Structure formats: structure tokens, C-alpha cells
Amino acid sequence: MTTTTPLASAERIHADHATVKHLGHWTEATEFDVRARRATVVLDLRSPQIGWGEPVTVRLDLRSATVTLLLPEGVAVDSWDLAFRRRGRVRDTQPGAGPARLRLAGVVTDGEVRIRRGGTAQLTAMCSRAYLDDLRRAHREGGLPVIDDPTRERTH
């Protein structure tokens, strides 16, 4: 159990023995509370609607869970306030060096946080049912899909 208090105005994501994916333009929040137990959570934070002027905060309470964060290029990840119990880690293969910051806080027990940027983030978003539905919608309306690239404006 996390001893820290949840963020007051945060977007709350709860996953218990499930897979939860939020892709494309799904929020404008800059604070997130993620609670997952034996689950997989994918959060797309590449939308231009999310203001990266101030640090974006993701507070985690993970138990045997994996959280994948899809980020824009150049976002630096600060995991100083993230505590690990037993096994756990943050997998960030392409550390960002830009002025935008993502702050990770909370507790991870036997879990993992995966950071995806650029083409890897795009491929992760494309390997989902939501992307297939977005392609069908775009074809029907004569526009372009936005799940793979949230910076692209949705037509129609």
C-alpha cells in the first residue's frame, strides 16, 4: 500500500488483472495516479493537448504490473521519487535531454515502467485494437488516423 497521498486533480487510472490502454487524444491532464495489480497499462502522453511547460507527474502504485508510457521526443524522465520493492525497474533506452520533464513517483513492487519515444512509441500505439478502429473511422470519414501520431490533426 502506498503511504503517499494521491494527487488532488490527477487523472486516475486503475487496473486490476486487466489491460488498460489510453491512446491518442484522451486527456489534457498533467498529473496522473496509476494503480495497477497484475495488470498492463499503456498511457499515451504524446498529445499536444498535454502542456509540457511544467513537469508532468505520474504517481504509481504497481504490484506485479507493467506501465508503458508513450512520450514525445526529448522528454527527460526523473524517477528519483520512485521506490522499488523487491524487483522492479525503469526501462528507458533513449534518455531524453529536452526541457520537458516527466516526474515518476510512488512505489513499484515486482513491476516495470517502460518508456517509449519516437518510432517505438508509434509502433506501440499501432499494435492495438484502438488503432484498427481509428483506421476504419478515418477510411469511412475520408480523414487520417490520429492514434499513431496524436500531433496530426483529425480531419472531419
C-alpha positions as CSV (number, residue, x, y, z in Angstrom):
1,M,0.0,0.0,0.0
2,T,1.3,3.5,-0.9
3,T,1.9,5.8,2.0
4,T,1.8,8.9,-0.1
5,T,-1.5,10.8,-0.7
6,P,-2.9,10.8,-4.2
7,L,-2.7,13.9,-6.3
8,A,-5.9,16.0,-5.9
9,S,-6.5,17.0,-9.5
10,A,-5.0,13.9,-11.2
11,E,-6.4,11.7,-13.9
12,R,-6.9,8.3,-12.1
13,I,-6.2,5.0,-13.9
14,H,-7.0,1.7,-12.1
15,A,-6.2,-1.7,-13.5
16,D,-6.7,-5.0,-11.6
17,H,-5.9,-8.1,-13.5
18,A,-6.6,-6.3,-16.8
19,T,-5.1,-4.4,-19.7
20,V,-5.9,-0.7,-19.9
21,K,-4.8,1.5,-22.9
22,H,-5.4,5.2,-23.2
23,L,-4.2,6.2,-26.7
24,G,-4.4,9.4,-28.9
25,H,-6.1,12.5,-27.6
26,W,-7.6,11.2,-24.3
27,T,-6.8,13.8,-21.7
28,E,-5.4,17.3,-21.1
29,A,-4.2,16.5,-17.5
30,T,-0.6,16.9,-16.4
31,E,-1.0,14.7,-13.2
32,F,-1.8,11.0,-13.2
33,D,-2.4,8.4,-10.5
34,V,-1.9,4.9,-11.8
35,R,-2.8,2.0,-9.6
36,A,-2.3,-1.5,-11.1
37,R,-2.2,-5.0,-9.7
38,R,-1.2,-7.9,-12.0
39,A,-2.1,-5.7,-15.0
40,T,-0.7,-3.9,-18.0
41,V,-1.3,-0.1,-18.5
42,V,-0.4,1.9,-21.6
43,L,-0.6,5.7,-21.4
44,D,-0.1,7.9,-24.5
45,L,1.3,11.3,-23.4
46,R,2.2,12.5,-26.9
47,S,-0.9,14.6,-27.4
48,P,-0.2,18.3,-27.9
49,Q,-3.2,19.0,-25.6
50,I,-0.9,17.9,-22.7
51,G,1.0,21.0,-21.6
52,W,4.7,20.2,-21.2
53,G,5.6,23.7,-19.9
54,E,5.6,22.4,-16.3
55,P,6.7,18.9,-15.3
56,V,4.1,16.1,-15.9
57,T,3.7,13.9,-12.8
58,V,2.8,10.2,-12.8
59,R,2.3,8.7,-9.4
60,L,2.5,4.9,-9.4
61,D,1.3,2.1,-7.2
62,L,2.2,-1.0,-9.0
63,R,2.1,-4.6,-7.9
64,S,3.3,-7.2,-10.4
65,A,2.3,-4.8,-13.1
66,T,3.8,-3.1,-16.2
67,V,3.2,0.5,-17.2
68,T,4.2,1.7,-20.7
69,L,4.4,5.5,-21.2
70,L,4.4,6.8,-24.8
71,L,6.3,10.1,-24.8
72,P,7.2,12.8,-27.3
73,E,10.9,13.0,-28.3
74,G,13.2,14.7,-25.9
75,V,11.2,14.4,-22.7
76,A,13.5,13.8,-19.8
77,V,12.3,11.2,-17.2
78,D,13.0,11.9,-13.5
79,S,12.5,8.7,-11.4
80,W,14.2,10.0,-8.2
81,D,10.9,9.7,-6.2
82,L,10.1,6.2,-7.4
83,A,10.7,3.5,-4.8
84,F,11.2,-0.2,-5.7
85,R,10.3,-3.1,-3.5
86,R,11.7,-6.5,-4.5
87,R,12.2,-6.5,-8.2
88,G,11.5,-3.5,-10.4
89,R,13.0,-1.1,-12.9
90,V,12.5,1.8,-15.3
91,R,13.4,0.8,-18.9
92,D,14.4,3.9,-20.8
93,T,16.5,3.0,-23.8
94,Q,16.6,6.5,-25.3
95,P,17.1,9.0,-22.5
96,G,15.6,12.4,-23.3
97,A,17.5,15.6,-22.9
98,G,15.0,18.3,-23.7
99,P,13.5,20.9,-21.4
100,A,10.2,18.9,-20.9
101,R,10.2,16.7,-17.8
102,L,8.2,13.7,-16.7
103,R,8.4,13.0,-12.9
104,L,7.7,9.5,-11.7
105,A,6.8,9.0,-8.1
106,G,5.3,6.2,-5.9
107,V,6.0,2.6,-5.3
108,V,6.7,-0.3,-7.7
109,T,6.6,-3.8,-6.3
110,D,7.7,-6.5,-8.7
111,G,6.9,-4.3,-11.7
112,E,8.3,-2.3,-14.5
113,V,7.9,1.1,-16.1
114,R,8.7,1.2,-19.8
115,I,9.4,4.5,-21.6
116,R,8.8,4.6,-25.4
117,R,9.6,7.6,-27.6
118,G,9.5,8.3,-31.3
119,G,9.0,5.4,-33.7
120,T,8.9,2.9,-30.9
121,A,6.0,4.8,-29.3
122,Q,4.3,5.0,-32.7
123,L,4.6,1.2,-33.2
124,T,3.4,0.5,-29.7
125,A,0.2,2.6,-30.4
126,M,-0.3,1.0,-33.8
127,C,-0.3,-2.5,-32.2
128,S,-3.7,-2.0,-30.6
129,R,-7.4,-2.5,-31.3
130,A,-7.9,1.2,-30.9
131,Y,-5.6,1.9,-33.9
132,L,-7.6,-0.5,-36.1
133,D,-10.8,1.2,-35.1
134,D,-9.2,4.6,-35.8
135,L,-8.1,3.4,-39.3
136,R,-11.7,2.3,-40.0
137,R,-13.1,5.6,-38.8
138,A,-10.5,7.5,-40.9
139,H,-11.3,5.5,-44.0
140,R,-15.1,5.9,-43.5
141,E,-14.8,9.7,-43.0
142,G,-12.0,10.2,-45.5
143,G,-9.5,11.6,-43.0
144,L,-6.3,10.4,-41.3
145,P,-5.8,8.3,-38.2
146,V,-4.6,10.0,-35.1
147,I,-3.7,7.1,-32.7
148,D,-0.3,6.6,-34.3
149,D,0.5,10.3,-34.3
150,P,-1.5,12.5,-31.9
151,T,0.2,15.6,-33.2
152,R,-1.7,15.1,-36.5
153,E,-5.0,17.0,-36.6
154,R,-8.0,14.8,-37.1
155,T,-9.9,15.8,-40.3
156,H,-13.7,15.7,-40.4
